Amino acid sequence: MDYGLPPIEKSRGRSRQAQLLSAENTALRILWNFAIYSDCIVASCIHLPLAIRQERLETKAN
């Protein structure tokens, strides 16, 4: 009997495509978060100490 359901192969194909899109979106989200996180590390470990050092040098010079 035909209940109006798609064939199994088509529904599997769609779910596989949806799984791939979901995995791709997750990977992109992880990469994006890593980029932001690494940028924060660079800012806190390099730029901030340099700014503090520069401020101390300016304070000593005055």
N, C-alpha and C positions, 0 to 999 in steps of 0.2 A: 504494500500500500504506500501511496505517496502522501506524506504528511506535510509537504511543503518545506522540508528541511533541506539544506544544501548537502551535497555529497560529502562523505567523510574527508576525502582528499582536499577539497576546497577549504573546509573549515580548519583542517590541520595546516594548510598552507597559510591561511590568514593568521592563525595563532602563531605560527613560526615567524611570520613577518612582524607581527606585533612584538614577539619576544626579541627579535633583532633590533627593532626600533627602541624598545625599552632598554636593552643593553647598551645601545649606542648613546641614548640620552643619559644613562647612568655614567658611562665612561666620560662623556663630555662634562657632566656636572662634577665628577671627581677631578678632572683636569683643571676645570675652572676654579674649584675650591683650592686646589694645590697651588695654582698660579697666584691667587689672592694671598694664601698662607705664606708662600715663599716670598712674596713682595713685602708682607708684614715683617718677616724675619730679616730681610735685607734692611728694611727701614729701622727696625729696632736694634739690630746688631751693628749696623754700620753708620747710618745717617744720624741717628739720635746721639750716639756717643761722640761723633765728630762735632755735632752742634753744641753739645755740652762742653767739649774741649775748647771749641772756638769761643764760647761765651766766657769760660774761665780765663782764656788768654786775653780777651778784651777787658775783663774786669781787672786783671793784674796790670795791664798796660795803663789803665786809668789810675 
